[in-house]
Amino acid sequence: MAISTGGASEDTPMSDINTTPLVDVMLVLLIIFLIAIPVVIQTVPLHLPKVRFDPTTTKPENVSLSVSTGADGGCAVYWNLTKVGHDELLKRAVAKLEAEVKRLGSNITPDQLPEAHIRGDINAPYKCIGAAIYTMQQAGFARVGFISEPPAGGVTTRL
């Protein structure tokens, strides 16, 4: 039977819980977790580039695509200023790439091949932009990039 203190009768048990063993167990678990967690969590050390944006070098052979939402709610893709469908985009891209390969000859480096630059409307669904990327890669374009507007507020410098 527990020892009671104070004015209560001797027949009532003491209702206080001894928390010292609970605190001891919790401190031991805390120390175990502090030692074990760094072993369990493994990361790959990376040094990411600290660049706000890379300026785009525009070459005349690059393909400029604009993607937006059409009037009917579907996708509208423009090759320069001409609206094209999926099949027409693929056909034009293959023809453009074949013409450039024929023009450059047999000694071609990847830097000499044309790039596809996509300007995507901020309100265009992702499926529209993704379809344009997929079509250009399907045609053989190895480099497909996005053209964006720099943030307002002055000159952007490299960090």
RAHUBEL-V204878 format. One record per residue. N is the residue number from 1. RES is the residue in three letters. PSI is psi in radians with two decimals (NA if undefined). D_CENTER is the distance of its C-alpha to the mean C-alpha in Angstrom with 1 decimal. Layout:
N	RES	PSI	D_CENTER
N	RES	PSI	D_CENTER
This chain:
1	MET	2.54	65.5
2	ALA	2.73	63.5
3	ILE	2.29	65.2
4	SER	2.65	65.3
5	THR	2.75	65.9
6	GLY	-2.75	67.4
7	GLY	0.06	69.5
8	ALA	2.80	68.1
9	SER	2.77	70.4
10	GLU	-0.24	70.4
11	ASP	-0.30	69.6
12	THR	2.30	66.0
13	PRO	2.77	63.2
14	MET	2.32	60.8
15	SER	0.11	57.4
16	ASP	2.45	55.4
17	ILE	2.41	52.8
18	ASN	1.93	52.7
19	THR	-0.05	49.1
20	THR	-0.80	49.6
21	PRO	-0.60	48.7
22	LEU	-0.76	45.6
23	VAL	-0.70	44.5
24	ASP	-0.77	45.3
25	VAL	-0.74	43.3
26	MET	-0.68	40.2
27	LEU	-0.68	40.5
28	VAL	-0.76	40.8
29	LEU	-0.69	37.7
30	LEU	-0.76	35.7
31	ILE	-0.71	36.8
32	ILE	-0.79	35.9
33	PHE	-0.65	32.4
34	LEU	-0.56	32.0
35	ILE	-0.65	33.1
36	ALA	-0.53	31.2
37	ILE	-0.78	27.7
38	PRO	-0.45	26.8
39	VAL	-0.65	28.0
40	VAL	-0.73	25.9
41	ILE	2.03	22.6
42	GLN	2.33	21.5
43	THR	2.76	18.6
44	VAL	2.16	17.8
45	PRO	2.16	18.6
46	LEU	2.57	16.1
47	HIS	1.76	16.8
48	LEU	2.58	13.7
49	PRO	2.51	14.7
50	LYS	1.25	15.9
51	VAL	2.30	15.6
52	ARG	-0.79	15.0
53	PHE	2.72	15.0
54	ASP	2.27	16.9
55	PRO	2.47	19.8
56	THR	2.27	20.0
57	THR	2.02	23.2
58	THR	2.16	24.6
59	LYS	2.62	26.9
60	PRO	-0.43	29.2
61	GLU	-0.13	28.2
62	ASN	2.62	24.6
63	VAL	2.26	23.8
64	SER	2.04	22.6
65	LEU	2.48	21.2
66	SER	2.28	20.9
67	VAL	2.25	19.4
68	SER	3.12	20.6
69	THR	2.28	22.2
70	GLY	3.03	25.8
71	ALA	-0.51	28.9
72	ASP	0.06	29.2
73	GLY	-0.08	25.7
74	GLY	-2.91	24.4
75	CYS	2.45	22.3
76	ALA	2.02	23.9
77	VAL	2.31	22.9
78	TYR	2.21	25.0
79	TRP	1.91	25.9
80	ASN	-1.81	26.9
81	LEU	0.10	29.0
82	THR	2.20	30.0
83	LYS	2.29	28.6
84	VAL	2.68	27.9
85	GLY	-3.11	27.3
86	HIS	-0.85	25.3
87	ASP	-0.72	28.3
88	GLU	-0.65	29.3
89	LEU	-0.79	25.8
90	LEU	-0.75	26.0
91	LYS	-0.78	29.6
92	ARG	-0.68	29.1
93	ALA	-0.74	26.1
94	VAL	-0.76	28.2
95	ALA	-0.72	31.2
96	LYS	-0.79	29.5
97	LEU	-0.71	28.2
98	GLU	-0.70	31.7
99	ALA	-0.70	33.4
100	GLU	-0.68	31.4
101	VAL	-0.72	32.1
102	LYS	-0.68	35.7
103	ARG	-0.69	35.9
104	LEU	-0.40	34.5
105	GLY	-2.76	36.6
106	SER	-0.36	36.1
107	ASN	1.38	34.8
108	ILE	2.32	31.2
109	THR	2.72	28.5
110	PRO	-0.46	24.8
111	ASP	-0.39	24.8
112	GLN	-0.32	27.5
113	LEU	2.62	25.8
114	PRO	2.75	24.5
115	GLU	2.77	20.9
116	ALA	2.13	19.5
117	HIS	2.14	18.2
118	ILE	2.20	16.7
119	ARG	1.90	17.3
120	GLY	2.28	15.8
121	ASP	2.50	17.7
122	ILE	-0.43	16.0
123	ASN	0.01	18.0
124	ALA	2.41	17.4
125	PRO	2.65	16.0
126	TYR	-0.58	12.9
127	LYS	-0.53	15.4
128	CYS	-0.81	17.2
129	ILE	-0.70	14.5
130	GLY	-0.67	13.5
131	ALA	-0.67	17.2
132	ALA	-0.71	17.7
133	ILE	-0.83	15.2
134	TYR	-0.73	16.9
135	THR	-0.73	20.3
136	MET	-0.66	19.9
137	GLN	-0.62	18.8
138	GLN	-0.59	21.6
139	ALA	-0.33	24.0
140	GLY	0.04	23.3
141	PHE	2.10	21.0
142	ALA	-0.50	19.2
143	ARG	1.99	17.3
144	VAL	2.12	15.4
145	GLY	2.96	13.9
146	PHE	2.47	13.2
147	ILE	2.24	15.9
148	SER	2.94	15.4
149	GLU	2.31	17.9
150	PRO	2.68	18.3
151	PRO	2.57	18.7
152	ALA	2.67	22.3
153	GLY	0.32	24.7
154	GLY	-2.86	25.8
155	VAL	2.33	25.0
156	THR	2.23	21.7
157	THR	2.75	22.4
158	ARG	2.52	20.8
159	LEU	NA	20.7
